[in-house]
Amino acid sequence: TPVRELEADGIGRPSTYVPIIGKIKSEERGYVEERDRRYYATSLGKVVTDLLVESFPRIMDLKFTSHVEEELDDIENAKLAYTDVLNEFWGPFSE
């Protein structure tokens, strides 16, 4: 299932899985279509994904996203300052 894939990649939280999947499945967005209880990317979904990966390769990388999730845990546990995480992200992103 999509949730198991997110969990395996270390992405998201139980509280974020439903909104993430909801956005992807949204009929008004048209990124995927469901057939035989499986989701398949539409032409629009493929174009949007390709543009995101091309424009934001670092952010779209699963390892980067998983790393940020770990840093958010460290912020929550007072092991890391949120400003350090924001500065680490914002510098490259703003370029």
C-alpha positions in Angstrom: 0.0 0.0 0.0 1.1 3.6 -0.4 1.3 4.0 3.4 3.6 1.0 3.7 5.9 2.5 1.0 6.0 5.9 2.8 6.8 4.1 6.1 9.5 2.0 4.5 11.1 5.1 3.0 11.0 6.9 6.4 8.6 9.6 5.0 5.7 11.1 6.8 3.9 10.4 10.1 0.7 8.6 10.8 -1.0 12.0 11.1 0.3 13.0 7.6 -0.3 9.9 5.6 -4.0 10.6 5.0 -3.5 14.1 3.8 -0.5 13.1 1.5 -2.5 10.3 -0.1 -5.6 12.4 -0.3 -3.8 15.1 -2.3 -2.3 12.6 -4.7 -5.7 10.8 -5.1 -7.7 14.0 -5.4 -9.9 13.9 -8.5 -9.7 17.6 -8.9 -5.9 17.4 -9.2 -6.0 14.4 -11.5 -2.5 13.0 -10.7 -3.6 9.3 -10.5 -6.4 7.1 -11.5 -7.6 4.0 -9.7 -7.9 0.7 -11.5 -8.4 -2.7 -9.9 -7.7 -1.2 -6.4 -4.3 0.2 -7.6 -3.3 3.7 -8.4 -1.6 4.6 -11.7 -0.1 7.9 -12.6 -2.0 9.9 -15.2 -0.3 11.9 -18.0 -0.6 15.0 -15.8 0.8 13.1 -12.8 3.8 12.1 -14.8 4.4 15.6 -16.1 4.1 17.2 -12.7 6.4 14.6 -11.1 9.0 15.1 -13.9 8.9 18.9 -13.5 9.2 18.7 -9.7 12.2 16.3 -9.9 13.8 18.4 -12.6 13.3 21.7 -10.7 13.9 20.4 -7.1 16.0 17.3 -7.4 17.3 17.5 -3.8 13.9 18.1 -2.2 12.3 15.3 -4.3 15.0 12.8 -3.2 13.6 10.3 -0.8 16.8 10.3 1.2 16.6 14.0 1.7 13.0 13.8 2.8 13.8 11.0 5.2 16.7 13.0 6.6 14.5 16.0 7.2 12.0 13.7 9.0 14.9 12.6 11.3 15.8 16.2 11.9 12.2 17.1 12.8 12.4 14.3 15.4 15.6 15.8 16.8 14.0 19.2 17.0 11.0 17.7 18.9 13.4 16.0 21.3 15.4 19.2 21.8 18.5 17.6 20.2 18.7 20.1 17.4 17.7 23.8 17.0 15.0 24.4 14.4 17.0 27.4 13.1 19.8 25.1 12.1 17.5 22.9 10.1 15.8 25.9 8.4 19.2 27.3 7.5 20.4 24.0 6.1 17.3 23.7 4.0 16.8 27.4 3.0 20.3 28.1 1.7 20.3 25.6 -1.2 16.6 25.9 -1.8 16.8 29.7 -2.3 19.4 29.3 -5.0 
